[in-house]
Structures are given as C-alpha cells and as structure tokens.
C-alpha cells in the first residue's frame, strides 16, 4: 500500500511542488483547506501522516490542529510547511511533537525526504556528513526580534563573514560574543576548516605563550616534547581570542607581530612558522580606555578592530527572551530525556521583567536548572530562582481580583483572536459576546489586532473603531 499523506493548506498554489515531490515518491496525496475537515480525515484512520500550513480557513487554525492531534493521537506523524516562519511557533510546535518544520521556499527536498522516511516508520535521514573540523553554531536559527541585534548578525553573515579582515566583537559577558564569532566562521569560506577558541582570561600568565604559540622540547622545565600551539592548530581556519583585553603587554607584542607578519615562533624555538588564520577577538572591556591607561597597545587595538561589532545586553532586548527561553527549554529537555515542556505565561512575564545581569548565559542556566528540577511538564513561576520571581513589580504581586480577572480576560481574548487569524466576528461568536463589546475590549486592553492580522492575506475585516 502506498503512503497516504494529507496536506492542509489554504493556498493550493503554494503546495504544487510539494505535492509533486510526494507523488514522485509514490505517495497518495489528499489536499484540504479546512482544519476541521483535516481533523476528521485523520481520525478516520486512513492516513500515514499530515502536513499543515499554520494559517487556515475555517475555525480551526494550524496551531490548534497540531495541538489537538498531539493530544488525541500523539504517535501520528505531523509536519508543518508554512509561509509564516516564526521562531516562537517553531519552538511551540516542537514541544507538541511536530516531526519537521519547514518554511516555504527553503530546502523542500530535505523536508520531503524526512516526511517520507518518518511516515514509513523509519528514522529521519541523518544530516549530510560534515568536515570533522566544521563547527556547529548553537542557535543561529534564532532570528533576534531586536532590531540592533538582528542587524549585527545580518551584517556578520552577509558582509563580514565573506571578508578575511580581523574582527573585534565587544559586549558584556554572556551576550553571545562567541556565538557571533562562530556565526561569522560558519558563513565564511573557512567554514570547513578548524575553529579554535581561547579564553585569554582563563589562562595563567605562565602558560599563555605556550598555549598560543606552542613550544619546543626542552624550552622550559617540564617541556618533555614539542607542543603545537593554538595558532598552528587553527591553520586555514578561524582563531577566536576571547577576552583579548586580559592579555599582558608582553603577549600583546607577540600577537601584534602575528597580525603584521603572519608568522609565529614556538617558545624555545628559532624557526619562523607561517600561519594562515582569520583572527576574531572579543572583549567585555572598553579597549580604548585600556589604551589610555597604558594597559593595551594602541597599535594592536587598531590591528584587531579593522571591523568592530557590538552586541547589546539582554536587558535592552527583552523581546528576545521568549524565543531564547523556548530554544533552551527544547534543547535541555531533549538532553535530559524529558517529555515536551512549556513555560507558563506567569513565568515568561517574570523573565521578561528581570534585568538579566548575566545576559543570555544566565538565561540559559536558569532554563537548564528548571528543566532538571521541575517535576512536571510546565515551568511555572515557582520553578524560577528567587531573584527572577522577585523581578515583578510589587503592584503586580499585590494585584486585586479585578485586575487579575481583567488580565485573564485580555489574554483569553488575544489567544482566541490569534487562533482565528484576527477575525473579530468569528471571535465574538465563539466568545458569546456582541461584536461591538469585543471591539471595545480590544481597544481597552490594547490587544494588537493589526499585528495579529498582518500575516493574513488582507482578507481580515477593518480594525475596530
């Protein structure tokens, strides 16, 4: 019997190439535009898997369809193929057990290959073999919602990565400087070559020269054999010097020679060794201030800062917190063998209010701890550290019953509108209130109805007035 796959999509023209590829793989394909009809077809038991768009016609949206199937038929393979690629949706869908998620226009062949394999009860195809020295960037699929941060990564990928120039990345500890450096490496012509990273602040002064440049046998007490340094290990690849502001003036002088002449000498050696590496440096310090104080060489500063990039702290880009939190939640629940988990609105609100002095690294640690310590599948306010819980304004902690009721009502209305793609009339019918009353509540609670509708096809009704 051939595979029978259901495609649920409001725009049949979008799925032509997908349907053709599935049929070339000898799968039978059925198409519907309605989420409720799709649910009925699945429950009839005549399908091997389902592929759905997220925005559908009728009263059952794609997200709700996936959610209902994950509850009723958790083993049934569900895939998402959508125009509306959003990081938050991807994380939520992964938590619901979606087997694969693809944005229309991207690698459709790999997506179809995965759909066919999983529908046949086989494991998803392994990723293509990579050079063993190639680097995996931990969350480059995360597109920042903060304009400044998104622009930094976009510039790094589209322009900086293609050039051989030395780069200096500045920003507070934990903001993602190494991630940005890895992103540059991964999108550069050196991506299949070594990625070598050294934290200058973590190395004792007595060992740093040997670590960077290597040493010859007998160069010092204990040097029983030749050691190849990190610069040589990075040949033809990328060398990342984290916390370059912590280097001593003596090591700075040697590093300046490397940048000027592209040669090194091992400790205790006399032979010059040519190197071909791209250097990316990072610091949480203000190197210009260090230059003024005489603790950082001015000529080295200009050598390492040919291209300067700066990452803002997490406290100035709170719009990124939900996406990052859900990313780390999915990563660590998988590492710990946990079932799908979610973060409650109360917990997310507290995390958005907290200033995160430790930046992204602190957020990652909080989520990892919550995954390990939370007994159920919901990370709630009580599962967060005291300092994060206390971050909510006192007025919110001592809110009245009326305020709590209004908050619940506003959240409930907004979720209903999102599910119905911003259709006020349909929402009013479902909520059993007059359309005019619903419009008043939308205005009163500041529900972003235009944003909810912005990715529909212009078929939504006018904003309430």
N, C-alpha and C positions, 0 to 999 in steps of 0.2 A: 504493500500500500504506500503510495506517495505521501509525503508530508502535506498536511493541510494547515495553512497559515492564514490568519485573519489580519488584514490591515485596516486600521481605523483612522480615517483622515478626512478632514473637511474639504481638502483641496486635491481632488484626484490627479490633477496635472503634476503635483509635486512627487507623486509616488510611481510615476511611469517607469523610471529607470530601476527603482527598487523592485517593482513587480516583475519586470522583465528578467532581472538577475535571479530572482527566486524561481521563476518558471524555467529558466535555463538550467537550474539545479534540480529540475523535475519536481518542484513543489506545486501543489494546488493552492491557488491564492483566491481568497474571498475579500471583497472590499466593502466597507460600510462607512458612513459619515456620522453615525449616531452612537454615542457611548452606551445608552441603554440597550440598543439592539445588539451591540457587541457583547455586553454582559450576558444577554440571553443566549447568544450563539455559543459563547464559551461554556455556559452551564449545560448546553445540550450534549456536551461530551464529544463533539465531532472535530475537535481541533487539536493540533500539536503545540501551537504557540500563537502569540498575538503581538503585533507591532502597532503602537498607537502614537498619534500626534498628541500634544498636550492641550491644544485648544480645539474643541469640537463643537458641533451643533447640538441642540437639544439641552436637556437639563443636567446631563452627566458629563463633566469635563474629564480630560485625560488623567489629571492627577487623582481625581476621585475614583475613576475607573480602575486605576492601578491599585489604589488603596483598598477598594472593595475586593478585588481579585486576590490581593496579598492576604486578606483576612479569610475569604471563603475558600480559596484554592492556592495555598502558599507554595505548592510544588509546581504549579503551572508556569511555564516559561513566558515571561512578559518582557518586551523590548520597547524602547522609546526612540522614535525617529522624528525630529521636530525642527521647525523653523526657529523656535524660541529658546535658544540655548542660554540658560541661566545657571550659574554655579549653584545657587541655593536649591533650585529644582533638582539638579543632578545629585546633590547630597541627599535630599529628601527621598528621591526615587531609589537611590542605592540602599537606603535604610528600609525601604519597602520590599527589597528583594529583586528589583529590576536587574535582568541579566546583562544588558548592554544598553548604552545611551549614546546616540549619535545626532549630530546637528546636520541638517540637510546641506549638501554641498561639500561635506568633508569626505573622509575615506569610506565610501559606500561599499567597496569590495570587501574590506576587512569586516565591516558591520554584517554584511550578508553571510560571510564565512562563519562568523560567530553564531548568527541566528540559525543557520543550517545545522552546525555541529551540536549546539545546545538542544535544539528541537529533536535531534536524533538521540538525545541522551548521552552525548559524548562531551568530554571537557572542552572548554573554549580553546581555540587554537592558541598556541604559545606565540608570544611576540617574536618577531624576526631576530635572529642572532645578532648580537652587537659585539663590537670590539671589546675585549675584556677591560680595556683601559677607559672605555667610554663612561661618562658619568650619568647617573640618574638624578635629575633635578626633582626635589621632594614635592613641590606643588606648583610647578609652572602652569598647570592647567587652571590655577586660580587667577582670575582676572580681577584686579582690585577695582572696587567701586569708588575709590578716592581718586579724583582727577589727577592730583600731583603724583601719587604713587603709580597709577596706571601709565602716566606719561613717561616716568622714569623707565619702567620696564619696556614700554613700547620703543622708546629711543634706544635702549640697550639691545633689543632684539633686532630692530630694523636698521640701525646705523652703526652702533658701537661694535657689535659682535663681528661685523664684516671687516673692520679695520684692524691692523696689527698694533695700534697705539697702546701705550701703557695707560691704565685707568686707576683713578683713586676714588674709592667709594667712602663717603662719610655718613655718619648717623649714630644714634645712641646704640648701646649694647642691646642686642636682641631684636633689632628692627628688620633683620633679614639681609644683611650685607653679604654674607657668604652665599645665600640663595641667589642674590642678584649676580654675583660673580659667576656662580655655576650656570646661570641662565645665559650669560654672555658666552661662556665656554661652549655650552651645548649648541648654541646657534652660530658658532664661528666655524671657519674652515678647519680648525684644530679639534673639532668635537670628538673625533675617533681616536685622538691621541691622549696622553696622560693628563689627568687633573691632579695636581699636588698642592696641598694646603698646609700651611704652617702658621700656628698662632704664636707670634713673637712674644707675647706677654707670658706665655706658659713655659717658655724655655729658659733654663738657668743661663746666666751670662757666660759661664764657663763652657757651655755646650753648644751655644747657638752657632758659632762659626763652623764647628764640625758638622752640625746638623744641616746648615745651608750649603756649605761648600765641600763637605767631605774631608777625609784626612788620609794620609799615607801611613803605612805600617811604621810604628816607632815614633810617630810625630809627637807623642806625649805618653806619659805613664798610663798604661792600660790600653794603648792603641796597638793591639796584637795583630791586627790585619787592616788592610785597606778598607775604607768605607766610602761608598758613593753617596754624595750629598744630594739634597733635595733638588737643587738646580739641575743636576745631571739626570736625576730621575724624571724630571719634567721635560726632557728633550722633545722638541717639536709639539709640545702641548702647552698647558697653561699653569703658571705658578701663582698661587694666591698667598699673599703675605698679609695675614690678619693682624690688626693692631700694630701697624708699622711704626706708630708714634712711640712705642716702647723700646725700640732698638737703641742701643748705645751709640754714641758718636763714632766709636771705632768701627762697629759693624756697618753703620751708615756710610762710612767712607768706602768700604769694600763693595757695598751694594751700589753705590754711585758708579764705581768702575764697571760693574756688571752692566748697568744700564747704558753707559757710554761706549764701552768697547765690546760688549757681548762675549766676554771671556771670564773664566774663574780660575783660581788656583786652589788645590786642596791644601788643607792645613799640613804643614811639613813638607810640601811639595814645591817644585820649581817650574813644572811644566804648565803652560797656559792651555786651558781647555775651552774650545769654542762652544758656546751654547746657543740654541735657537729656542727660546721660550717667550711666551707672552706673559707679562707681569701685570697682575691686578692686585692692588693694595687696598687695604681698608683700615679705617680708624674711627674711634668714637671721640677722639680728641680734636681740638682745633689746631691743626699743624701750623697755621700762620702765627698763632700765639706762641707755639713752641719755638718757631724760628726767631721771634722777637726776644724770647728768653734765652736763646743760645743753645737750646737742647735738641734742636733739629736743624740739619743743614739746609740752608736756603737753596743751594744748587740741587740737592736731592729732592726738595719739595717741588721744584719746577720740573724735574725729570719724571716724577711719579704722577704728577697731576696734569698730564697732557690732556686727558679727558677726565673731568670731575663730575661725579654723580652723587646725589644726596638723597637719603631716604628719610621721610618724616616719621616721627614716633607714632605708635599705635593710638595714643590718646588724641591725636589730631585727625585720625581717620577711623572713627568708631563705626562708620558704615561698613567697614571690612570685617568687623568682629563676627557677625553671624556666619558668613561664609567660611572664615578661617576656623571657627569653633566647630562647625559641622564637618569640615575636612578632617581635623584632628580626631574628632569623635569617630568617624568612619575608619580612619587609619588604626587607631588604638583598639577599637572594639574588634577589628579583624585580627590584629596581632595577639589579642588576648582570647580569641575564640569565642567572643560574645555574640549573642543574637543581635539583630538590628536594634539600635538605641536612638533616642531622640532627646533633645534639650527642650524643656518646658518654656513657655513664654516668660514665666516669672524669673527663671534662671537666666534666660537670654537678656532680659531687661536689666538685671543686676550687672551682668557682664558688660553691657553697653554703657552703664553708668560708671564703672570702675576705671580709674586713670591708667592702669597697667604700666607701672614704672619699669617693669622688666620686659615690656613690649611683647612681641609675638612669642618669644621664648617662654615668657611667663604664662601666656595664654595656653600654649601647648602643654606646659607642665600641669596646669590646672585641669585641663581636659583629660590628660592621661591618668591623673590621680582619680578623677571622677569615674572613669571607665573601670579602673581596678577596684575601687571601693564601693561603688553604687551597687546594691543587691539586685535591683530591678532593671527594667529597660528604659527608664526615664531619669535623666539627670535633672533634678529639681533644685530649688534654691538651697535646700538643706544640704545638698551634696557639694556645695561650693565652699571654699575657705572663708573664714570669718571676715577677712578684710574685703573680700568681694561682696559678701552678703551685706556688710555694713555700708557699702557704697551707695545704696539707695537713699535718696533724700529722706529726712525724718518725716516730712509731711506725707510721703508715700507710705512709710511704715505705719503711721498712725491715721490712715485714711478712714473715712466714715463709711457706713454701709451704703449710703447713697453714691459716694464716689466709686466704691468697689462695683456696685451694680452698673453704673454708667460705663466703667472700664470694660466690664464683661460684655455689655450690650454693644459697645463700639467695636470690640474685637470680633464678636459674633457676626455683626453686620458686614464688616470688612471681609471676613473669610467667605461669607455667602456670596458677596459681590465678586470676589476673586474666582470662586468656583463657577459662577455664571457669566464670566467674562465681562462684568460691568453692566449687565442688563438689569436696570433698576426695576422695570415692570415685573420681570420674572422673579426678582428677589422679593419684591413686595408681596407677590402672590404666595411665595414659599414661606415668608415670614408672617403671613396673615395680618398685614397692616396696610393701610391706604398708601398709594404711591406718593401722595403729597407728604404724608407723615414721614415716609422713608427719606424723601429728599431733604426734609428739614433736619433729620438726624444726621444725614451725610454731611450737611453744612455745619451742624452744631459740633460734631465730633472731629471735623477736619479730615474725613476719610478721603484719600487721594483717588477719587473716582477716575480722573483723567489718566493717571498713571496706570490704573488697573486696565483701562481700555486701550492704552496706547499701542499694544501689540496685536490688537484685533485688526480686522481688515476694513475699518472705517464703517462697519455696519451698526455700531452701537448708537443708541439714541443720544440726543444732546445732553450736556451736563445739566443737572438740576439748577434751577434759578429761582 
